[in-house]
Amino acid sequence: MDKNVRKLRSKDINPCIESLNYGISLID
């Protein structure tokens, strides 16, 4: 569920932070 929430929130956040969240998801 956390991954889905991150994807939804990433759309509202700057693309720079979106790529950071994507990198964190890969680490997790």
N, CA, C and O atoms as a GROMACS GRO file, in nm:
protein
  112
    1MET      N    1   0.084  -0.121   0.000
    1MET     CA    2   0.000   0.000   0.000
    1MET      C    3   0.088   0.126   0.000
    1MET      O    4   0.052   0.227  -0.061
    2ASP      N    5   0.201   0.120   0.068
    2ASP     CA    6   0.289   0.237   0.075
    2ASP      C    7   0.336   0.278  -0.064
    2ASP      O    8   0.345   0.397  -0.095
    3LYS      N    9   0.367   0.179  -0.147
    3LYS     CA   10   0.417   0.211  -0.282
    3LYS      C   11   0.310   0.285  -0.362
    3LYS      O   12   0.340   0.379  -0.434
    4ASN      N   13   0.183   0.241  -0.349
    4ASN     CA   14   0.075   0.308  -0.422
    4ASN      C   15   0.060   0.451  -0.374
    4ASN      O   16   0.039   0.543  -0.455
    5VAL      N   17   0.070   0.471  -0.244
    5VAL     CA   18   0.056   0.606  -0.189
    5VAL      C   19   0.169   0.694  -0.241
    5VAL      O   20   0.147   0.810  -0.275
    6ARG      N   21   0.289   0.639  -0.248
    6ARG     CA   22   0.404   0.718  -0.297
    6ARG      C   23   0.379   0.760  -0.441
    6ARG      O   24   0.409   0.874  -0.478
    7LYS      N   25   0.326   0.670  -0.523
    7LYS     CA   26   0.302   0.703  -0.664
    7LYS      C   27   0.198   0.815  -0.674
    7LYS      O   28   0.214   0.907  -0.755
    8LEU      N   29   0.092   0.808  -0.593
    8LEU     CA   30  -0.012   0.910  -0.599
    8LEU      C   31   0.044   1.044  -0.552
    8LEU      O   32   0.017   1.147  -0.614
    9ARG      N   33   0.120   1.044  -0.443
    9ARG     CA   34   0.174   1.168  -0.389
    9ARG      C   35   0.282   1.225  -0.482
    9ARG      O   36   0.298   1.346  -0.492
   10SER      N   37   0.356   1.138  -0.549
   10SER     CA   38   0.464   1.185  -0.636
   10SER      C   39   0.408   1.274  -0.748
   10SER      O   40   0.477   1.364  -0.796
   11LYS      N   41   0.285   1.249  -0.788
   11LYS     CA   42   0.223   1.331  -0.894
   11LYS      C   43   0.201   1.474  -0.846
   11LYS      O   44   0.203   1.567  -0.926
   12ASP      N   45   0.179   1.491  -0.716
   12ASP     CA   46   0.155   1.625  -0.662
   12ASP      C   47   0.285   1.694  -0.623
   12ASP      O   48   0.287   1.815  -0.600
   13ILE      N   49   0.393   1.616  -0.616
   13ILE     CA   50   0.522   1.674  -0.576
   13ILE      C   51   0.608   1.703  -0.699
   13ILE      O   52   0.580   1.654  -0.808
   14ASN      N   53   0.711   1.785  -0.679
   14ASN     CA   54   0.800   1.818  -0.791
   14ASN      C   55   0.862   1.692  -0.850
   14ASN      O   56   0.885   1.595  -0.778
   15PRO      N   57   0.890   1.691  -0.980
   15PRO     CA   58   0.951   1.574  -1.047
   15PRO      C   59   1.085   1.538  -0.984
   15PRO      O   60   1.125   1.421  -0.984
   16CYS      N   61   1.155   1.638  -0.932
   16CYS     CA   62   1.285   1.610  -0.869
   16CYS      C   63   1.264   1.519  -0.749
   16CYS      O   64   1.337   1.421  -0.731
   17ILE      N   65   1.166   1.551  -0.666
   17ILE     CA   66   1.138   1.468  -0.548
   17ILE      C   67   1.078   1.335  -0.593
   17ILE      O   68   1.098   1.233  -0.527
   18GLU      N   69   1.007   1.336  -0.704
   18GLU     CA   70   0.947   1.211  -0.754
   18GLU      C   71   1.056   1.109  -0.786
   18GLU      O   72   1.042   0.991  -0.753
   19SER      N   73   1.165   1.155  -0.849
   19SER     CA   74   1.273   1.062  -0.880
   19SER      C   75   1.339   1.014  -0.752
   19SER      O   76   1.387   0.901  -0.746
   20LEU      N   77   1.343   1.099  -0.649
   20LEU     CA   78   1.400   1.057  -0.521
   20LEU      C   79   1.314   0.946  -0.462
   20LEU      O   80   1.367   0.846  -0.413
   21ASN      N   81   1.184   0.963  -0.465
   21ASN     CA   82   1.094   0.860  -0.412
   21ASN      C   83   1.110   0.730  -0.491
   21ASN      O   84   1.106   0.621  -0.433
   22TYR      N   85   1.129   0.741  -0.621
   22TYR     CA   86   1.149   0.622  -0.704
   22TYR      C   87   1.277   0.549  -0.662
   22TYR      O   88   1.279   0.427  -0.654
   23GLY      N   89   1.382   0.625  -0.636
   23GLY     CA   90   1.508   0.564  -0.593
   23GLY      C   91   1.492   0.497  -0.457
   23GLY      O   92   1.545   0.388  -0.434
   24ILE      N   93   1.417   0.562  -0.368
   24ILE     CA   94   1.394   0.503  -0.235
   24ILE      C   95   1.314   0.374  -0.248
   24ILE      O   96   1.340   0.277  -0.176
   25SER      N   97   1.218   0.370  -0.340
   25SER     CA   98   1.137   0.250  -0.358
   25SER      C   99   1.224   0.135  -0.406
   25SER      O  100   1.200   0.019  -0.372
   26LEU      N  101   1.327   0.167  -0.486
   26LEU     CA  102   1.417   0.062  -0.534
   26LEU      C  103   1.499   0.007  -0.417
   26LEU      O  104   1.525  -0.113  -0.409
   27ILE      N  105   1.540   0.098  -0.327
   27ILE     CA  106   1.620   0.054  -0.211
   27ILE      C  107   1.534  -0.034  -0.120
   27ILE      O  108   1.580  -0.137  -0.069
   28ASP      N  109   1.409   0.007  -0.100
   28ASP     CA  110   1.319  -0.070  -0.013
   28ASP      C  111   1.291  -0.204  -0.080
   28ASP      O  112   1.218  -0.286  -0.024
   0.00000   0.00000   0.00000
